[in-house]
Amino acid sequence: MARRIMRDDRARLASKMDASGGPDSCWMFTGARTGQGYGNIWLKGSYVGAHRAFYLVFVGPIPEGLDVDHECHNRSNCPGGNNCPHRLCVNYEEHLILRPRRENLFRGRNLAGVNSRKTHCSNGHPFSKANTIKTQGGKTRVCRTCRNAWMRENRRKNPKPRKAPPRFELKIGQRFGMLTVLAEVVKPLYPSQIAAGVKTGNRAARCRCDCGREAEPLVTHLRSGHTISCGCQRSLDLRSRRSDGKLQKEVRP
């Protein structure tokens, strides 16, 4: 169990603080420091950052998810990094406040903080709502204009060959509804296909219907079920739908 903060903890921490500059100045920690420039002191069975230790002892507990942030840190005047003088400040009365960890990180000079303050990408495109793509669950911003340009250039350098769909093998004697395939033929192109630059003709099949007549429907119509007879079935369907001048439901095999 962590021991309670005793009176000697307050005296020990106060002895390692230089508050000669006044109540509004930075009270610099005079004890040991870490390689990142923060003060370091033993408290409650482990080493703790000096700014956290002073807040715990003189202010109160730190709720989970919150960090002790230096309000005195100024991005315009502070060099940042491990040489930041504000990391040694322990002025718990004026300069130390609690902030959510995400907000604390974004206020610093780390990579996350620098990127969060950018209003334009490296190519000068604004991070507007329409031009911003959120990735990694909304943690990262990507410029939509640059991403689209990169994808176009990547497709130009590495074109992927388009795979043609497998050719449908039409077999003699194959049945499609009431039609039996006799042979494969090629029909001339439609005017719209000629205008579009299509060079090959339309695949069709010469078929014999169960009624005895022959027809040449397109292969695509046979495969989709659009054509199932030479046209006789449609005539039968129309006649079957008429009864006493009323149309009945169409019945097709």
C-alpha positions as a Markdown table, in Angstrom:
| # | Residue | x | y | z |
|---|---|---|---|---|
| 1 | Met | 0.0 | 0.0 | 0.0 |
| 2 | Ala | 1.3 | 3.4 | -0.9 |
| 3 | Arg | 2.2 | 5.4 | 2.2 |
| 4 | Arg | 0.4 | 8.7 | 3.0 |
| 5 | Ile | 2.1 | 11.9 | 2.2 |
| 6 | Met | 3.7 | 13.0 | 5.4 |
| 7 | Arg | 4.7 | 16.4 | 6.7 |
| 8 | Asp | 8.4 | 15.6 | 6.0 |
| 9 | Asp | 7.5 | 15.1 | 2.3 |
| 10 | Arg | 6.4 | 18.7 | 2.0 |
| 11 | Ala | 9.6 | 19.9 | 3.7 |
| 12 | Arg | 11.8 | 17.7 | 1.6 |
| 13 | Leu | 10.2 | 18.9 | -1.7 |
| 14 | Ala | 10.2 | 22.5 | -0.6 |
| 15 | Ser | 13.9 | 22.3 | 0.0 |
| 16 | Lys | 14.5 | 21.4 | -3.6 |
| 17 | Met | 12.6 | 24.4 | -5.1 |
| 18 | Asp | 13.9 | 27.8 | -6.0 |
| 19 | Ala | 11.0 | 30.3 | -5.7 |
| 20 | Ser | 13.1 | 33.4 | -5.4 |
| 21 | Gly | 11.6 | 34.9 | -8.6 |
| 22 | Gly | 8.2 | 35.6 | -7.0 |
| 23 | Pro | 4.8 | 33.9 | -7.0 |
| 24 | Asp | 4.3 | 34.4 | -10.8 |
| 25 | Ser | 7.7 | 33.2 | -11.9 |
| 26 | Cys | 8.8 | 29.6 | -12.6 |
| 27 | Trp | 9.9 | 27.8 | -9.4 |
| 28 | Met | 12.8 | 25.8 | -10.6 |
| 29 | Phe | 13.5 | 22.3 | -9.3 |
| 30 | Thr | 17.0 | 22.0 | -8.0 |
| 31 | Gly | 17.3 | 18.3 | -7.5 |
| 32 | Ala | 18.1 | 15.5 | -10.0 |
| 33 | Arg | 16.8 | 15.5 | -13.5 |
| 34 | Thr | 16.2 | 13.0 | -16.2 |
| 35 | Gly | 17.7 | 12.9 | -19.7 |
| 36 | Gln | 14.5 | 14.5 | -21.0 |
| 37 | Gly | 15.0 | 17.6 | -18.8 |
| 38 | Tyr | 12.4 | 16.8 | -16.2 |
| 39 | Gly | 13.0 | 16.9 | -12.5 |
| 40 | Asn | 13.1 | 13.5 | -10.8 |
| 41 | Ile | 12.5 | 12.7 | -7.1 |
| 42 | Trp | 11.6 | 9.7 | -4.9 |
| 43 | Leu | 8.1 | 9.7 | -3.6 |
| 44 | Lys | 5.7 | 7.0 | -2.3 |
| 45 | Gly | 8.1 | 4.1 | -3.1 |
| 46 | Ser | 9.2 | 5.1 | -6.6 |
| 47 | Tyr | 10.8 | 7.9 | -8.7 |
| 48 | Val | 8.3 | 10.4 | -9.9 |
| 49 | Gly | 8.5 | 13.5 | -12.1 |
| 50 | Ala | 9.1 | 16.5 | -10.0 |
| 51 | His | 6.2 | 18.4 | -11.4 |
| 52 | Arg | 3.9 | 15.5 | -10.6 |
| 53 | Ala | 5.3 | 15.1 | -7.1 |
| 54 | Phe | 4.8 | 18.7 | -6.2 |
| 55 | Tyr | 1.2 | 18.5 | -7.5 |
| 56 | Leu | 0.5 | 15.4 | -5.5 |
| 57 | Val | 2.0 | 16.7 | -2.3 |
| 58 | Phe | 0.8 | 20.4 | -2.4 |
| 59 | Val | -2.4 | 20.2 | -4.5 |
| 60 | Gly | -4.0 | 16.8 | -4.5 |
| 61 | Pro | -4.4 | 13.5 | -6.4 |
| 62 | Ile | -4.1 | 13.3 | -10.1 |
| 63 | Pro | -7.2 | 11.6 | -11.8 |
| 64 | Glu | -6.5 | 8.8 | -14.2 |
| 65 | Gly | -6.2 | 9.9 | -17.8 |
| 66 | Leu | -5.0 | 13.4 | -16.9 |
| 67 | Asp | -1.4 | 14.8 | -17.0 |
| 68 | Val | 0.2 | 17.6 | -15.1 |
| 69 | Asp | 1.0 | 20.2 | -17.8 |
| 70 | His | 3.2 | 23.3 | -17.5 |
| 71 | Glu | 1.0 | 26.4 | -18.3 |
| 72 | Cys | 4.2 | 28.5 | -18.4 |
| 73 | His | 5.4 | 26.6 | -21.5 |
| 74 | Asn | 5.3 | 29.1 | -24.4 |
| 75 | Arg | 5.8 | 27.7 | -27.9 |
| 76 | Ser | 6.9 | 31.0 | -29.4 |
| 77 | Asn | 9.7 | 31.6 | -26.9 |
| 78 | Cys | 10.6 | 28.2 | -25.6 |
| 79 | Pro | 13.2 | 26.2 | -27.6 |
| 80 | Gly | 11.4 | 23.0 | -26.7 |
| 81 | Gly | 12.9 | 19.5 | -26.5 |
| 82 | Asn | 15.1 | 18.3 | -23.7 |
| 83 | Asn | 16.5 | 21.8 | -23.1 |
| 84 | Cys | 13.1 | 23.3 | -22.4 |
| 85 | Pro | 13.6 | 25.2 | -19.1 |
| 86 | His | 9.9 | 24.9 | -18.2 |
| 87 | Arg | 10.2 | 21.2 | -17.6 |
| 88 | Leu | 11.9 | 22.0 | -14.3 |
| 89 | Cys | 9.2 | 24.4 | -13.2 |
| 90 | Val | 7.3 | 23.2 | -10.1 |
| 91 | Asn | 5.1 | 26.3 | -9.4 |
| 92 | Tyr | 2.1 | 24.3 | -8.3 |
| 93 | Glu | 0.1 | 27.5 | -7.5 |
| 94 | Glu | 0.2 | 29.2 | -11.0 |
| 95 | His | 1.9 | 27.1 | -13.6 |
| 96 | Leu | 0.9 | 23.5 | -13.1 |
| 97 | Ile | -2.6 | 22.4 | -14.3 |
| 98 | Leu | -4.3 | 19.2 | -15.2 |
| 99 | Arg | -5.0 | 18.4 | -18.9 |
| 100 | Pro | -6.2 | 15.4 | -20.8 |
| 101 | Arg | -3.2 | 13.5 | -22.2 |
| 102 | Arg | -4.2 | 14.0 | -25.8 |
| 103 | Glu | -4.4 | 17.8 | -25.3 |
| 104 | Asn | -1.2 | 17.8 | -23.4 |
| 105 | Leu | 0.6 | 16.1 | -26.3 |
| 106 | Phe | -0.8 | 18.4 | -28.9 |
| 107 | Arg | 0.4 | 21.5 | -27.0 |
| 108 | Gly | 4.0 | 20.3 | -27.2 |
| 109 | Arg | 6.7 | 20.3 | -29.9 |
| 110 | Asn | 6.5 | 16.6 | -30.5 |
| 111 | Leu | 5.5 | 15.2 | -33.9 |
| 112 | Ala | 1.9 | 14.8 | -32.9 |
| 113 | Gly | 1.7 | 18.4 | -31.7 |
| 114 | Val | 3.4 | 19.9 | -34.7 |
| 115 | Asn | 1.2 | 18.0 | -37.1 |
| 116 | Ser | -2.0 | 18.8 | -35.2 |
| 117 | Arg | -1.3 | 22.5 | -35.7 |
| 118 | Lys | -0.8 | 22.3 | -39.4 |
| 119 | Thr | -3.5 | 24.0 | -41.5 |
| 120 | His | -2.0 | 23.0 | -44.9 |
| 121 | Cys | -0.2 | 19.9 | -46.2 |
| 122 | Ser | 3.4 | 20.0 | -47.4 |
| 123 | Asn | 2.2 | 20.9 | -51.0 |
| 124 | Gly | 0.1 | 23.8 | -49.8 |
| 125 | His | -3.4 | 22.3 | -49.9 |
| 126 | Pro | -5.6 | 23.3 | -47.0 |
| 127 | Phe | -6.8 | 20.7 | -44.5 |
| 128 | Ser | -10.5 | 21.6 | -45.1 |
| 129 | Lys | -13.3 | 19.3 | -44.4 |
| 130 | Ala | -13.7 | 18.3 | -48.0 |
| 131 | Asn | -10.0 | 17.9 | -48.6 |
| 132 | Thr | -9.1 | 15.9 | -45.5 |
| 133 | Ile | -9.2 | 12.1 | -45.1 |
| 134 | Lys | -9.1 | 10.7 | -41.5 |
| 135 | Thr | -7.2 | 7.4 | -41.1 |
| 136 | Gln | -6.3 | 5.2 | -38.2 |
| 137 | Gly | -9.6 | 5.8 | -36.4 |
| 138 | Gly | -9.4 | 9.6 | -36.9 |
| 139 | Lys | -5.9 | 10.0 | -35.5 |
| 140 | Thr | -4.2 | 10.9 | -38.7 |
| 141 | Arg | -5.0 | 13.4 | -41.4 |
| 142 | Val | -4.3 | 12.8 | -45.1 |
| 143 | Cys | -4.6 | 15.4 | -47.9 |
| 144 | Arg | -7.2 | 14.2 | -50.4 |
| 145 | Thr | -5.7 | 16.2 | -53.3 |
| 146 | Cys | -2.2 | 14.7 | -52.8 |
| 147 | Arg | -3.6 | 11.2 | -52.2 |
| 148 | Asn | -5.5 | 11.3 | -55.5 |
| 149 | Ala | -2.5 | 12.6 | -57.4 |
| 150 | Trp | -0.3 | 9.9 | -55.9 |
| 151 | Met | -2.8 | 7.2 | -56.9 |
| 152 | Arg | -3.1 | 8.5 | -60.4 |
| 153 | Glu | 0.7 | 8.6 | -60.8 |
| 154 | Asn | 1.0 | 5.1 | -59.3 |
| 155 | Arg | -1.6 | 3.7 | -61.7 |
| 156 | Arg | 0.3 | 5.4 | -64.6 |
| 157 | Lys | 3.7 | 3.8 | -63.5 |
| 158 | Asn | 2.2 | 0.4 | -62.6 |
| 159 | Pro | -0.7 | -0.2 | -64.9 |
| 160 | Lys | -2.7 | -3.3 | -64.1 |
| 161 | Pro | -3.8 | -5.3 | -67.2 |
| 162 | Arg | -7.6 | -5.7 | -67.3 |
| 163 | Lys | -8.5 | -9.3 | -67.4 |
| 164 | Ala | -11.2 | -10.1 | -69.9 |
| 165 | Pro | -14.0 | -12.3 | -68.6 |
| 166 | Pro | -13.7 | -15.9 | -69.6 |
| 167 | Arg | -15.3 | -16.7 | -73.0 |
| 168 | Phe | -18.6 | -18.5 | -72.7 |
| 169 | Glu | -18.3 | -21.9 | -74.5 |
| 170 | Leu | -21.4 | -22.5 | -76.6 |
| 171 | Lys | -22.0 | -26.2 | -77.2 |
| 172 | Ile | -23.9 | -27.8 | -80.1 |
| 173 | Gly | -27.1 | -29.3 | -78.7 |
| 174 | Gln | -27.2 | -27.2 | -75.6 |
| 175 | Arg | -30.7 | -26.3 | -74.4 |
| 176 | Phe | -31.9 | -22.8 | -73.4 |
| 177 | Gly | -35.5 | -23.0 | -72.5 |
| 178 | Met | -37.3 | -24.2 | -75.7 |
| 179 | Leu | -34.2 | -23.6 | -77.9 |
| 180 | Thr | -31.6 | -26.1 | -79.0 |
| 181 | Val | -28.3 | -24.7 | -80.3 |
| 182 | Leu | -27.4 | -25.8 | -83.9 |
| 183 | Ala | -24.4 | -23.6 | -84.6 |
| 184 | Glu | -22.6 | -20.4 | -83.5 |
| 185 | Val | -22.9 | -17.4 | -85.9 |
| 186 | Val | -21.8 | -13.8 | -85.9 |
| 187 | Lys | -24.3 | -11.0 | -86.3 |
| 188 | Pro | -23.4 | -7.5 | -87.7 |
| 189 | Leu | -22.7 | -4.7 | -85.4 |
| 190 | Tyr | -25.4 | -2.2 | -84.4 |
| 191 | Pro | -24.9 | 1.5 | -85.4 |
| 192 | Ser | -24.3 | 2.5 | -81.8 |
| 193 | Gln | -21.5 | -0.2 | -81.6 |
| 194 | Ile | -19.9 | 1.1 | -84.8 |
| 195 | Ala | -19.9 | 4.6 | -83.4 |
| 196 | Ala | -18.3 | 3.4 | -80.2 |
| 197 | Gly | -15.5 | 1.8 | -82.1 |
| 198 | Val | -16.4 | -1.9 | -81.5 |
| 199 | Lys | -14.7 | -4.0 | -84.2 |
| 200 | Thr | -15.9 | -7.5 | -83.5 |
| 201 | Gly | -19.4 | -8.7 | -84.3 |
| 202 | Asn | -22.0 | -9.9 | -82.0 |
| 203 | Arg | -21.9 | -13.6 | -81.0 |
| 204 | Ala | -25.2 | -15.3 | -81.7 |
| 205 | Ala | -26.5 | -18.9 | -82.0 |
| 206 | Arg | -28.6 | -20.5 | -84.6 |
| 207 | Cys | -31.2 | -22.4 | -82.7 |
| 208 | Arg | -34.2 | -24.6 | -83.4 |
| 209 | Cys | -37.3 | -24.0 | -81.3 |
| 210 | Asp | -39.5 | -26.8 | -80.0 |
| 211 | Cys | -42.2 | -25.4 | -82.3 |
| 212 | Gly | -40.0 | -26.3 | -85.4 |
| 213 | Arg | -38.9 | -22.7 | -86.3 |
| 214 | Glu | -35.3 | -21.4 | -86.2 |
| 215 | Ala | -34.0 | -18.2 | -84.6 |
| 216 | Glu | -30.6 | -16.5 | -84.1 |
| 217 | Pro | -30.7 | -14.9 | -80.6 |
| 218 | Leu | -27.6 | -13.3 | -79.1 |
| 219 | Val | -25.5 | -15.5 | -76.8 |
| 220 | Thr | -25.8 | -13.0 | -74.0 |
| 221 | His | -29.6 | -13.1 | -74.2 |
| 222 | Leu | -29.5 | -16.9 | -74.0 |
| 223 | Arg | -27.2 | -16.9 | -70.9 |
| 224 | Ser | -29.3 | -14.3 | -69.1 |
| 225 | Gly | -32.6 | -16.1 | -69.8 |
| 226 | His | -33.9 | -13.1 | -71.8 |
| 227 | Thr | -34.6 | -15.4 | -74.8 |
| 228 | Ile | -36.2 | -18.8 | -74.2 |
| 229 | Ser | -38.0 | -19.4 | -77.5 |
| 230 | Cys | -38.2 | -18.2 | -81.1 |
| 231 | Gly | -41.1 | -15.9 | -80.1 |
| 232 | Cys | -43.8 | -18.5 | -80.1 |
| 233 | Gln | -43.9 | -18.7 | -76.3 |
| 234 | Arg | -44.5 | -15.0 | -76.1 |
| 235 | Ser | -47.5 | -15.4 | -78.4 |
| 236 | Leu | -48.8 | -18.2 | -76.2 |
| 237 | Asp | -48.3 | -16.1 | -73.1 |
| 238 | Leu | -50.2 | -13.2 | -74.5 |
| 239 | Arg | -53.1 | -15.4 | -75.5 |
| 240 | Ser | -53.2 | -17.2 | -72.1 |
| 241 | Arg | -53.3 | -13.8 | -70.4 |
| 242 | Arg | -56.5 | -12.9 | -72.2 |
| 243 | Ser | -59.7 | -14.4 | -70.8 |
| 244 | Asp | -63.0 | -12.7 | -71.4 |
| 245 | Gly | -61.2 | -9.5 | -72.2 |
| 246 | Lys | -59.2 | -9.5 | -68.9 |
| 247 | Leu | -55.5 | -9.9 | -68.6 |
| 248 | Gln | -54.3 | -12.8 | -66.4 |
| 249 | Lys | -50.9 | -13.4 | -64.8 |
| 250 | Glu | -48.3 | -14.4 | -67.4 |
| 251 | Val | -47.1 | -18.0 | -67.0 |
| 252 | Arg | -43.8 | -19.0 | -68.5 |
| 253 | Pro | -41.9 | -22.3 | -68.3 |
